[in-house]
């Protein structure tokens, strides 16, 4: 497997598996509803399945049994000779070269990962002959280096993943970093779920990680369609997909700037455009002076996704999404408008009241957060009707003491 193919498959699998675990949906491949024909499609979805399976094993955090099962899947994704996972005190799992005869001593592995645990940075360590022997490698083994990436929760290193390689390339190091970042995201979610005192924060972070499985599946299809015909575009889309999900999982507080949120939306629309083509039209009218306005994290992206997924996807022909932001003195007003199929106002009322499960959950989640942060006067204002599209207006104050982006 080439470096570019490895990176492509790993990046897709890592970000997608994270979203699938958080959304609590078991993504099941069914040959009855879609036949995978090309080699690239087989490889992509096999990687997705392996990553999702690994995610299920990390629901209890860094536990030896789950870590061992997850390591088997993650070693396959990285296509490396050996994969190890540790917490901050001991080796939890080892899979691959050396494991058949005996698992390496915990102290040996912890000595290798100690620096990464200490400074929280990825390390590449050279393995001399005594160290290779201590790891249980054959005397003539050509594995000469280890890549060690810390696992972080709340910016503190709680463990490491380590792989062995003949000579680690930049692509392999980056792919290992992506795996470590994904494992870290699972550990953060475990910690949030375990604490009742952080229930409100857990709801916010659930929204951050709530990437629609529908969007994931279609994005993967779009990327796969370009792998053979336009590899460069496929690589570009993978990078956009990775950046989009990385932004969703960042841990820099519950607020961001309008400019940052619009960048996230731009990546999302690029991915959707790969699927819709010229059916999806986008118009932006953003006043430069409001770009620094602080807004709740991921408060706009779910509204744009709602416009695309529920407004335009069911519409025949082209559809237009208009995003605008203007200065209203002490406030910034942002609007998301689409000319899609619209929604029954009574159904919308039930959605916002939390009495209608299923679709449009992003609308209720964003509306609830805005009311919680700014008061009931600052909830979403929504104008819609069946067959008449939807106009969503969000108004936030510019002066927000204590709310740092």
N, C-alpha and C positions, 0 to 999 in steps of 0.2 A: 504493500500500500504506500503510495507516494505521500510526501509531506503535505502537499496541498489538499489531497483527498482526505488525509487524516484530520487536518485542521477543519476542513469543511464539515465532515461528519461529526466530529467532536463538538464543534461550536453549536451546531443545530441540536444535537442530542442533549447537551448540558442545559441550554436555556429552555428547551421545550420540556424536559423532564421536570425542571423546577416548577414551571407553571402547572404541569399536570398534577404534581403532588399537592401544591397549595390549594388548587381548586377542588381537590378531593374527588377527581374523576379518574377512573381507571381507563386509560386509553387502550382500547382493544382493536387489534387489527382483524379485519374480517375479509376473507377472500370473496365472500358472497356479495359484498357491496362495492369492492374495487379490486381489480386484478392488477397486481404490480407486474409490469412487463419488463422494464429495462433494468440493467445491472445497477445503475445509479439509484433507481427507486428502491430496489431490494436492499441495497446497502444503507440508504438513508433510513428506511423504516425499521430495519433490523437494529440499527444504532439507537433509534428512538425507543424501541421496545426494551433494549438492554438497559438504557438509562432510566426508564420508568420503573423497571424491575429493581434497579439499585436504589432508587428513591424510596420504594416501599420498605426497604430494610433499614432505613435511617430514621424512621418515625419515632423511635425511642431514644434518639441521640447517639452518642458514642458508646455503644455497648458492643462487647466482643463478638457475640453471635451475629448481630446485624451488620457490624463492620466487615466481618469475614465474607458474608454473602454479597454485600455491596462491592467489596474489593474485587471479587471475581468478575462482576459485570464491568466495573470501571477499568480494570486491566484490559479487558477485551476492547473497550472503546478507544483506549490510548494505544493499543497494539504494542505494549511494552513487555519486556521479559519478566519483570516482577513489579508488584504493586503492594505497598504497605500503608497502613493507616494506624496512627497513634492518637492517644489523648495527650495531656500535658505531663503524664508521668510514666506511661508504659506503652509497649507495642500491643495493639489490639488485634491486628490482622495482617497476614502476609500471604500473598497468592502469587504463584509463578515459580520461576527458577529458584531452587534451593528448598522450596517448601515440601517437595516430595520426600526428601531424605529427612529433614528436620527443619522446624521453624527456627530462624535465627534467635539468639538470645536477645531479650528485650533491652538489656543494657547496651548491647552493641548498636542496635538501631537507634536508641535514644541518644547515644553519643553522636551519631551522625546528624540527627535532626535538632540537636540542642541549640545550635546557632539560630536556626530559623524560628524556633520557639522563643528565643531570647529577644531577637530584634524584629520579629514579625515580617521578615522579608524572605522572598524566594532565594534559595541557595542552590548552587551546583557544586557538588563535592567530588573530588577525585578519589577513587577506590584503589588503594595499593594492595599488594598481594596478601599481607596479613589480614587486612580488612575484608577482602573478598573471601578468604578462607573462613573468617568468623561469621560471614553471612551464609555460609553453606554452599558457596559456588564452587564449581569444579576448578581444579588447578589451572587448566588451560582456558578458562572462561575469558571471553573477550568483552565482558561487561566492565567498563572502566570508570563509569561515572554514575552519580545519583543526583536526581533533581528533587529537591525538597521544597514543598509549598505549605505555608502555615494555614491552618483552619482558624478563622476568626469569628468571634461572637462579641458584639459591642466593642469592636476594635481591639479586643484582647485575644491572643493566640491560645486556643484551647486544645490544639493538637496539630498534626501534620499529615499530609500524604506524601509518599516518597515513591519514585519509580527508578528502576535501573536501566541504563542504556549503554550502548557501545560508545557513542559520542553524541550527546544530546544536541539537536539542532534548535534553532530559535523557534521554529514551528512547534516542536515537541514541548519545549519549555512553556510556550504560550498556551498550548492545549492543556498541559498539566495545571497551569494557573487557573484556567477556566473550570476544570473539574474541581479544584480546591474551592473556588468561589461558589460553585454550585453546592458542594457539600456544606460549606459554611452557611449558605442560605437555608438549608434544611435544618441545621443545628439552631439557627436563630429562630426558626418557626417552632421548633420543639420547645425552646426556652419560653417563647411567648405563650404557647398553649398551656404550659405547666403552671403559669402564674395567674391566678384569678385577679390579682391586684392590677394586672396589666391588660385587662379585658378590653378597655376602650382603645388602647394602643394596638392591640392585636387586630381589632376591626380595621383600623387604618392601614396596618401593614398587610392585612389580607387583601385590601383593595389594591395596594401597590403591586402585589404579586398575582392579582386576578387577571390573567391574560386569557381571553376566551379560547377554549379548546377549538371552537369553530375557526377563529383567526389563526391559531397555530396550524391546524390541519391544512387550511387553504394556503397559508404562507409556505408550508413545506411543499405542497404541490407546485406552487409557482416557482420556488427555487429549483425543485427537481426538474421542472420543464426546461430550465435553461442550462442544466449541467452539461449536456452534450452539445446543444446548439449555440450557446453563448456562455462559456465557462467564466469569463470575466464578470459578466453581469451576475451570474450565480454567486461568485465570491463576494461581489459588492453587496448583494442582498443579504448574504449571511452576516457580513459585518454590520449592516444596518439592523438586522434582527438581534444580533448580540448586543449592540449599543442600546437598542430600545429596551431589552429586558434587563440589561445592567442598570440602566437608569431607574427602572421600576423597582429594583431590589436594593438600591443604594440606601445607606443608613446615615443620612446627614440631617436628620430632623424631619418634622412633619410639614415643613413649608419649603417652598421653592420660589423662584421668580417666574414671571410670565414668560420671559425670554427662554428660560430652561424648559418650561413646559411646552412651548411652541416647537422647540427643537425635537422634543420627544414625539410630538404630533407629526412633525415632518417625516421622521423615520417610519412611523406607523403608516402614514399615507403613501410613502414610497413602496412599502411592502404590499399594501392593498392595490396600488396602481399596477404592480406587476401582475396581479390577477385580473383586475377589471379593465386594464388598458385605457382606451379613450372613453370608456363608459363613465369613468369617474373624473369629474371636473372639480377643481378646487380653486377657490378665490379667497385671498387674504387681504385684509385692509387693517393694518396695525399701526396705530400712532406710536412713533418712536419714544415719546416721552413716558409711555406707560409700561415699557418693557421691564423696568426694574421693580414693578409692583409685586409685592409678596402675596402669594396665593397658597392655599392648601395643596400639598403634594398630590399629584395625579388627580386634580379636580377638573381638568379640561379634557384630557385624553379619553376618559370613559364617555364623555359627551360626544366627542367626534366619532368614537367607535360605535356609539348608539346610532348616530346619523348614517354611517356607512352600512352597518350590519342590519339594522331594523328599518332604516328609511329607504336606502337606495338599492340594496341587494334584491329586494322583491319587486323593484320597479323595472318595467320594460324600457329599454333604451338608455340614454345617457342620464346621469344625475349630477346635481351640483351641490357641493358643500361650501358654504361661505362662512369664514371665520373672521370676525372683526373685533377690534378693541379700541376704545376711545376714552379720552380724558374728560371726566365730568367734575373737574375741580378737586374736591376732597375724595372722590371715588374714581375707580376704574370700572368701566362697563365692558364686558366681553359677551359676544353673542355667537352662537353656533346655529346655523340655519341650513336646512336641506329641503329639497323639493321632491322628497320621496313619498312613500305611501301614507305617511301620517299615522295617527293613533286616535282611537276613540277617547274623548275627554274623560268619560266616567272610568274607563280602564286606567287612564293615567292617574286619576285621583286615588284609585285603589293601590296602584303601584307606589305612589309617594307616601301613602299611609301605611305601607308595609303589609297590606292585606291581599297582595297578588304576587304569588311566587312565580319564578321562572324568568321570563325575559325582562329586559329593561331594569335589571337590578342596579346597574351603574347609575341610573338617574336617581334612584332613591338613596343610594349610598352617598353620592355627591351632595344631594340636597340636605341629607341629615348632617353631614359634616359641616357644611356652610352654616346651618342654623346653630350647631353646637359651638362653632368658633365665633361667629359674628352676631348671633341672635336671630330670632324668627323673621325679622324684617329682611334678612339677607339670604333667604332660601332661593332656589331656582324659580324663575318665572318662565312658564312654558305655554306657548300658544300652538295648538295643533288641532287637527281634525282628520278624519279618514279621507285620504286622497288629497290632502292639502299640505303635506309636508309638516315640518316641525321647526319652531323657532325657540331656542333656549337662551335666556338672558341671565347672566351672573354679574352681580355688582358687589365689589369688595372695597373697603376703605383703604386709602393709600397709607395712612398713618396707623401702624400696627405695633405698638410697643410690646416687646417680648416675643414677637413672632419673627424669628430670624431664619432667613433662607439658608 
